[in-house]
Amino acid sequence: MTRDNDKSTHRPEQPATRQRLVAESVTLAYDRRTVAEDLSVDIPDQSFTVIVGPNACGKSTLLRALSRLLKPQQGRVLLDGQAIGSLPARTVARTLGLLPQSSVAPDGITVAGLVARGRYPHQGLLRQWSAEDERIVDESMSATGVQALADRPVDELSGGQRQRVWIAMALAQQTPLLLLDEPTTYLDIQHQIDVLDLCAELHEQRGRTLVAVLHDLNQAARYATHLIAMRDGRIEAQGPPAEILTADLVERVFGVPCRIIDDPESGTPLVIPAARRAADTPAGDPATAATAAAARPADSPAP
């Protein structure tokens, strides 16, 4: 079954209750370079929201604003109804966890030591390290498959292993909201699926609200309950993937002609890019002729 009909203008009705994380008419910029203007986003509570779009469209910039790493030039980001910039850092850290796109671990720190840092927002004068903290750190390392690396220095690990350690630290923070900027970077396909399955479990079984930036559109469609498609610093569409992900939207956002069919495994939208046809190549192109000749068996006649 194809899904090529255009529903990208559909905007789902917003619930009457206030969402926990909201951006209201924000303008986002680095120095004098404006990345997005008048951008408004409501993150549905207890959703797995995924932001997609081409490179340099503003995906990670939006995530930085939602996490308080980037202050909007105009507009505001609200966390539980209050301007996020006005809240104490510890309050934000107990509510919202962030896995940035690139992180640098302190020299010589072990895996267990880095994951344990996720518990720091919960420490204080009247609450020191506890058996519960130890349990949460162990569970977070187990969930991300890095428990066997607990005593290894982080700087000795592969890129994929380090990524899983950072995810474990974010899990140890145990916040109701978790933001992840390209969490599958450096991971092979097996570990990509493992990480996204873990995110789905956090959303479905533990009720956490997740917001992730992903590059793989089909992974986004399979795992997201709410999709935000961006291009050139603006939102082209947002809503459930099954309702907004159409061939027209993909071509507008990514410039790729495609068909949308039902994923035979999950029933979610599956993007099939249009094949490059031989007819698109000009007749008599020398490079094409040479490639075709090299591909023919030695005993086959020339066309």
Protein Blocks (a to p, Z undefined) as FASTA:
>chain_A
ZZkbccklpccdddfbdcfbdcehiacdehjlcfbghiacdddehiacddeddehilpmm
mmmmmnopaccfbdcddeehiafklpcfklmmmmpccddfbdcddehiafklmmmmmmmm
mgcfklccdfklmmmmmmmmmmnopmmmmmpcfklpcfklmmmmmmmmmmmnopabdcde
hklgoiafklmmmmmmmmmmmmmmnopacddddfblmlmmmmpmbdcddeehiafbgcdf
klmmcfklmmmmnopacdddddfklopacdddddddfklpcghiaklmmmmmmmpcfkbc
cZZ
